[in-house]
Amino acid sequence: MDDIVNRRLLQYWLERVSQIIVLEPNNNPYSFPILEYITKSCALVRIIQSVSARHEQYSSAQASVIALEERGKALESFRGEMDRLETTPQASLLTAMLLGLSHGANDDMADFGKQHLFAARILIGKLLQHTSNLLEYDSLSRLCCGMYIYWDMCTSFLVDPDEEQEFNSLDLSIAVRRMGRWHHPMYGYCTELLFILADVGRYSRQVLHSPPNPTREASLEQQLLNCDACSANSSLERLYGAFRKHGLIFLYRTSGSNGLFTNTDLEEFSLEALIHHYAVETVHLLLEIPMASNHLNFQSLPLLTAGSELKSTDSGLRGHVLQRLRAMYSLNRLPANLHVARLLENCGAYRTTAIRLSGYITCCKKDGDCF
């Protein structure tokens, strides 16, 4: 094992990179506690060194050479370990997750490490078969289960329904219930909320390919409204509020009007006005979280959803969103955050152009011009 360890890159992971995937640096099972698994998995060592190399050099060309070499060796080792059943499901899940994270440093934003997500689904299925009854007590199994749920939530909209693998979602639903209000180092107490958001993402993608299901939409709305995701920590409470509104915006934007929706806010706002209202509230919630907080690392998804719904009159808020995304990049050095900022800049430009064009057409019609 010593001949493959790059001590500088490993130390850099332990002290710096591992901090970007936890809420609190002092509660970080991905730092020094991970050394127990490193001795058992060459693949885990290799992918940690790959991610460290990219992070250390802000994904520069020089870093890419080392990172790609290490990732290639990680893949080779991972295949061997899986074939020979030489490693624990927990170490394998972490390796798969980091392989997926390593794709987030690529310039190709369409490449989100889908194959590694599918591998993680197989691994989590096997883990739940053997440890689902221990999830109330086994913190390591809960850690791995929560890692997968967070990853699945982030990517659920990106997977084409035709590519979805068969997966026993009932086992995962039972696991979420058994985890209860356990505080996960990555995201805290909101396991159930993340599980629901993953379903919202999958449903929203399915609607692009098949007719909507109003009953399913109403059920998802109720789950989001009733989910008990709360925390005594004010920053976490704001983060959970932002994620809940992210889910509702996503659902309402996908579904349009649905007579089965029961959200009482719809009595005060039209659906379009409510989407904008939630977008503004989401941004305000996230802006209240200090820039220096590690919670900043988990804001990109709700910022993208809310930021895309801001109007041209919300230019000040949009500026704050872009500033926060750039601060996130400075903190975690993931190029995806810069990509999100560019998407939102383009979205703002399109909205402004559309409003100007609409105004021009209105003026021309008043003047009697023909088209």
RAFENVEN-V573658 format. One record per helix or strand. SS is the DSSP state (H for helix, E for strand). FROM is the first residue (numbers start at 1). LEN is the number of residues. If there is no record, write none. Layout:
ss & from & len
SS & FROM & LEN
SS & FROM & LEN
//
This chain:
ss & from & len
H & 7 & 9
H & 17 & 5
H & 32 & 7
H & 42 & 15
H & 61 & 24
H & 89 & 15
H & 114 & 21
H & 139 & 20
H & 161 & 3
H & 169 & 11
E & 184 & 1
E & 188 & 1
H & 191 & 17
H & 214 & 13
H & 234 & 22
H & 264 & 4
H & 271 & 17
H & 294 & 5
H & 300 & 9
H & 312 & 21
H & 335 & 32
//
